Amino acid sequence: MEELDLKEVLKMFFEKRVMIIIIVLLFAIIGAAFSLYIMTPKYKASTTLVLTKTQETSVEAGGIVTDSITQTDVTLNQKLVTTYSEIIKSSNILRQVIKNLPTLDITEGELRKNIVVTSKEETEVIEISVTNENPEYAAKIANEIANVFSEKITEMYKINNVYILDVAEIPDKPANIKPVKYTAIFGAVGFILACGYILIRNMFDNTTKNKDDIEKLTGIPVLVSLAKYDSNKKGGSKK
């Protein structure tokens, strides 16, 4: 196996550019076909919750009743975001959701895998995203989770600080079908494989192809070289 410098590698790839282009196009077509015809479409619906202040009132000087949000309320709600995010995916919540949606043919474990709960850092906002092969089910499950969660929090903590900010809507496009993305990914994989194949093949190829290879192998400079003679060319020898 011989060592190759960058100039030789680039020259090698340039000489095999047609093969590289063909392989890249082939993989790109496979990626597009995989995304459009092989992958099962899955739809994602999301609902957004925000933690509000608890229902309490305070009396200021002068006897005026106010219902203001204090810094303590904000800090408490921000700390509860992490706890609430875990509760949303708990068995207690998911079992009730499945019970409330009798037409939903799904197990608790499958439902949990299809739920993503995210919270924006240093905010009181929680987003619940549900993925399902049926777009209507995706929206129904997300909204039902939000409703059940709000009820359970009231029962558990005896407070009502969960407000549904955005109701999940039925998605009109699959979330996982992205032909451009998969075409680019598969094309990049094809390019890497093509270049890798060419590089490995040439590194293990010990045959001499020109006078430079002979000089490298023998260490002796080549004084004379003869051009390849093609007898079929015009002006060549005739039988």
Secondary structure, DSSP 8 states (H G I E B T S, - for coil): -----HHHHHHHHHHTHHHHHHHHHHHHHHHHHIIIIIS---EEEEEEEEE---S--EE-TTS-EE----HHHHHHHHHHHHHHHHHHTSHHHHHHHHHH-TT----HHHHHHTEEEEE-TTSSEEEEEEEESSHHHHHHHHHHHHHHHHHHHHHHHS---EEEEE-----SS-SS--HHHHHHHHHHHHHHHHHHHHHHHHHT-----SHHHHHHHH------------TTSTT----
